[in-house]
């Protein structure tokens, strides 16, 4: 059964508030305009290259310090952290230069009963040496961040917050990326077992709104073209049950496009001002894609999509664009 047509919220006031904050100056978390502006970055595995390109454009526009809070799920957690910590260039290149390598993703490891996705390589090599994180800067930063994970026992989303040490950040990054059946077992934190945030909440936009965000900029890793052709109903439910029978939680990830569609629909009906930024068309990138030219096109399209949105915010009449 085909779903109702999906309209992505595109309230230009979200972008205008960010641009006004940039022009007025001020530090992160101390803008004094009465707004609470959230950056929300959705998960999607290697589709995150598109949101990485968006973050680079936003950073080049001078918007790094203009958000009050950040939310990220799965690969979106890394991108959201890059946005608020001024690491847009790394975010736009990490998928093509590092995460596309066989050391990180290798489907052949599945037949050897080894993790297809190496989280040890991600945390211990990519984030330590290839795209190193300045942990002193991260720990001193004033913009709070919530990383979404999924409780492996209840399959419910959990927000990890107050990440006050490097170890906590690394644990959260690892947990939100623990793809069921592909990245080893759940990650244990404080006696709880967690898997990938995309299983239960790949786009935590409504979470930001429930937390009091007045303006939400959501970076969406699925293209608008893909979201518009989503299907819901009996077949989707059967597929989800079948995949969960293979690996618990896998069905939720396979239904990621439907998760996104439902969240975007809820955003549209909320009282918050929302802008969902998504590539207009698909470049063929999937969650485990290693094809570098495809990944480069995805990031480049994300970059120009964000630039085009900012241009509209600067030039369009002051009214909501739907």
N, C-alpha and C positions, 0 to 999 in steps of 0.2 A: 504493500500500500504506500503510495507516494505521500510524502509529508507536505505540510503546508509550505508555501513559498517563504524563504528565509530572507529577512531584511537585516543587514548588518547595521548597527547603530553608528551613525557618523555625525555626532554632535561636535561641530567645529569649535564650540566654546571650550572644550577640553584642551585643544591645541592652543587656543588663544590665551587661556590662563597660563599655560606653560611659557608661551612667548612673552607675556607681560611680566612674569616672574623673572625671566632671563634679563629683560630690559631694565627692570628695577634693581637687579642685583639681590644681594642677601644670600645667606647660607642655607644649606639643606636643613629643613625642619624649622625654619624661622622666617617664614615669608609674610606672616601677619595680614593675609588678605581674607581670612575667614574660611578658606577652602581647605579641604583635605584631598590631595591629589594622589592617586595610586597608579603605579605602573604594574601591570599584570602580564606575565609572559607565559603562554601555554606550552605544554609539552608536545612531543611528536617525534622523538628520536632525531634522526638526521634531517628531518624537516626543519629543525631549529636553525639551519643555515639561513632561511628566509628572515626569521626574526633577528638573527645576528646582523644581517644587512640593514634591517630597520634601525637597530640600536646604533649602528655606526652613523647613519644619517641624523638621528636625533642628537647624538653626541656632537657631531660636527656643527649642528645648529645651536649648540651651547646650552642644551637642556639637561645635562647630566645632574646638576644639583637642584632641579626644580620639582622633584617629587618628594612627598612626605612619607611614603611607605611603598615597599615593593613586595610582590608576590610572584612565586615561580613554582612550576611543577615539572618534574622530570628534566629534560634538557632546557626547559624554560627557566629553571632555577639558576642555571649557569648564566643564561642570557640576562636575566633580571639583575643578578649580582654585577655583571659586567656593565650594565647601564648605570647603576647608581655609583659604581666605583671608578667610572671613567675608563673602562676597558673595551670600548666599542670596536676598536680595530681588531683586537684579539678575538672578540665574539664573532666578527664577520669572517675571520680566517680559520678558526679552529676546526671547523667541519671539513674544509677542503684540505688543509695542510696537515692535520693531525688525526682527527677522528675517522677519516676515510681509510687510514692505514690498516693493514691486516693485523697489526699488533693490538688494535682496539676492537675491530669487528672482523670475525672470520667464521663464516657459516660452517666451514668444514670441521670446526671444533665440536659441532653438535654430534657428529658421528663418533667422536672420541670421548663423549660424555664430559666435555669441558665447556665452560661458559663461552657462548658465542660472543658476548660483549664483555671485555675485560675491564672491570671497574678498578682493579689494581693499577692497570696501565693508565687509566684516566686520571686517577688521583695521584699516583706515585711518579708518573713520568710527564704526562701532558701538562697538568696543573702545577707540577713542581719544577720542570725544566723547559719544556717547549713553549708553554704560555704561562709562565710563573705568576702566581698571585702574590701581591704585596700584602702579606698578612697583617703587618703593623697598621697599614692604611685601612684595611678591611675592619679590623677590630676597633679602630678609633673612629670609624665613620658614624655620623649621626642619623642616617636614614635607616630605620628598622626594616628588616626583611623577614618574610615568612616563607619557608620552604615546605611544600605540600608533599606528604608521603601517604602511603596506604597501610593501615594496620593489617598485617598478614593473617590475623586470626578472624577479624570481623569484616574485612574488606571495606572499611570505612575510612574516609580521608582524615588526616591529622595534620595540623600545622605546627611545624617545628619553629620556634621563635626564641628570642633571647640567646642567640648564638654568640656566646661571650669568649670562646676560645677557638683556636685553630682546629683542635680536635673535634669540637662540636660542629664546626662548619664542614669539615671533611666527612664526618659521619652523616650529616644531613645530605650532602651532595651524593654520597654513595647510596644512601637509602632511597632517595627520590629517583635514582637511576637504575635500581635493581629490578630489571625487567623479568617477570616471572618466566622461568623456563629457559631464559637466555643469558642471564647474568649471574648465575649461581643462586644460592639461597637467599632468604631474607636477611636484612641487616639488623642486628640487635642494638638498641639504644635504650639504656636505663631499664632493661628487663622487658622491653617490648620489641616485637619483630615487625619490621617494615619492608614493604616493597615499593615499586615505582609509583609515584604520585599520579601518573596518567591512568592507572587502573581505576581510580575512584573519582578524581577531580583534575582533569587535564588543564582546565582553564578556570582558575579560582577567582573569577571576576565578581560573582555574587558574594563570595566570602568577603572581598574588599568592601563591597557595598554594605553588607551586614555589620562590618566593623566601623562604619561611619564615613566611608569615602564619599565625597560629594562629586568628584570627577574621577573617571576611570579611563585610562588609556590601555586597551588590551591588545597585545601583539599576538596575532593568531598564526600558527604554523601551517594550518590547512589553508589552501587557496579558496577564494570565494567561489570559484568554479566548482571545486570539489564539494564544498558545503552545500551549494545549491542543488546538487544532484543526489543528496543523501536520501536514504530510504529508512523508514522505521516500520515496525509492525511485527507480524508473526515470524517472518523469515529471520529478522535481526535477532529476535529472542531465541530462536532455535540455534542460530549460529553461536550466540553467546554461551548457551548452555553446553553445546558440543565442545567448544574450546575450553571452557572451564573444567570439563570432564577430563581433558588432557593435562592441563596445568591450571591450578586454581589462580584466578586473576587474569588469565590470558584473554578470556572473553571480553572483559572490560576494556582492555587495551585495543582489541580488534574493533570495538565499537566506538573508538575515539571520536570519529567524525560525528556520531550521534550525540555524544557527550557535549561536544562543541556546539552543535546546533541548539540543543536544549539550553545551554548556558547563555548563548547569544540571544535567544528568544526571551529569556528571563531578564537579561540586561535591558533589552528594548522596553520591557514593561515596568522597569524600576523607576524610582524618582531621581536617581543619580544621573548626572550628565555623563554619557558614555561614548567612546569612539573605539570601534573595533577595526584594527588595521590588519588587512590580509592581502596577500598577493592576488591580483585579479584573476589570473589563470594558473593552472598547474604546470610545473616544469617536469613532472614525472618522478620527483623525489619521494621515496618512501622511508619508513622508519629506519631501515637498515641499509639504505643506498650507500654505495661506495664510489659511484661513478663521479669522478671529480668535475668534468665539464657540466654535468647536470647540477651538481652542488654549487658550482660557481654561478650558473645562471640563476639558481634559486636565490642566492645571496644578493646578486646584482639586482634582481627584480624587487627583492625586499627593500633594498636601498632606494631605488627610484620611486617605489610605492610610497615610502615614508616622505621622501622629498616632495612628491606631488601633493600629499595631504597637507604638509606644512605650507606649500605655496597657496593652496586653496584657503587655508586659515588666514593667510596674510592678505589675500586679494578678494575673497568672496564677501558679499554683504553680510552684516552681522545678524545672522539668523541660523537656526539649526538646519543642517543638511541631512536629509533622510535618504 
